[in-house]
Amino acid sequence: MQMEIEAAGDRLTARIKGELDHHSAAQARAQLDALLTDERIRELRIDLRGLTFMDSSGLGVILGRYRVIAGRGGRVLIGGANRAIDRILRMAGIYTLAEHMDI
């Protein structure tokens, strides 16, 4: 798993590539959480165009960061998922919490 993170004002954009699974979830959490300590961050955009696989640990990464952002009154946007990952996100109800964005 590789993640590129860009911060701009109150927005954090994470571009995740490769596999987000039980082997890489801790790394993803640590990278995001290190930047989410900034209370000014109110929007998290998650770009999944480069993600090839995600399991329940990946869902946990997304849900945990959603809780942080939502607790601040912010929002999470997710886009770029391939068909298989999009199906997982829909089945897990992620799009009832996070907004779908076209990218």
Secondary structure, 3 states (H helix, E strand, C coil): CEEEEEEECCEEEEEEEEEECCCCHHHHHHHHHHHHCCCCCCEEEEEEEEEEEECHHHHHHHHHHHHHHHHCCCEEEEECCCHHHHHHHHHCCHHHCCEECCC
